[in-house]
């Protein structure tokens, strides 16, 4: 998908586990014209608090959940721990941004197509 294929300046929050991936994805999304914030979360109370803060800072059209957290990465299958983390963040998003659409990605390159599939 070319960057010109994203037609609306959607506001999206993305998160995952790896900072180096998050930085690249955020740059790609902003280049496509999205109001994008991508953060790194930890699987603990600190991470949950960070997510709650970010969700309260703006009204998001969508929340992009990285493939490691969601269990969508075909090379890193979900574990009991990641499944618990995924369930917890889904409930945090539901409680603090009930109108935001949930967007799951299978890998970093899937972020723009996934956003387009869900929001567009």
GIRAMO-V74798 format. One record per helix or strand. SS is the DSSP state (H for helix, E for strand). FROM is the first residue (numbers start at 1). TO is the last residue. If there is no record, write none. Layout:
SS_FROM_TO + SS_FROM_TO
This chain:
H_3_5 + E_11_16 + H_19_31 + E_35_40 + H_45_57 + E_62_65 + H_67_70 + H_80_96 + E_101_104 + H_108_119
